[in-house]
Amino acid sequence: MRCEDVNEKRLSILDDLRSGNLDVELEAHLASCPCCREKLAEFEATWDLLDLYPEETTPHDFVARTMRAVQVERARERSRARWRWGSIAAAALVLIGLALLFQADLDGGGGTRTPTGAGAVAESELIENLELIEDMEFLEQYSADLDLAMEYEFYLTLGGEESL
């Protein structure tokens, strides 16, 4: 037997040692290897200390509360993903509007002009997109407020109100 084997199997070796069922190969290795004997003795002492602590039990609703927490986090992630894509789409619309406006200025020769035709359409689309961006900013803030409300509700389901 090798030292690595003793290290990997030390819990089962400890059980065998306590029950008196050590195999011959392991006994021979421990007799000839002071390092493994010392490590096994330290492990046994640590295990004995752990036995002194009372066994902890989980609350009866632990699984249900944990699953609720996972569901809340998944919903929060889906919400964030939707807002990210919405923000990207709004930014893309603004860039398209600006590109159309810039292209209209290049086609029109610059200077002051009265919006007509494609240039007027591009400017009106840009104004609509700017309103959309303002709406997106409002919705992002609303989403953040909603996330806080969901976290507080989850906190209350865990019995958090008692500690307030």
KAHUHU-V866813 format. One record per pair of residues at least 6 apart in sequence whose C-alpha atoms are under 6 Angstrom apart, sorted by the first residue. I is the first residue (numbers start at 0). GAP is how many residues later the second one is. Records with the same first field share a line. If there is no record, write none. Layout:
I: GAP  GAP
//
This chain:
15: 6
29: 7
93: 35
96: 29
99: 22
100: 21
103: 15
//
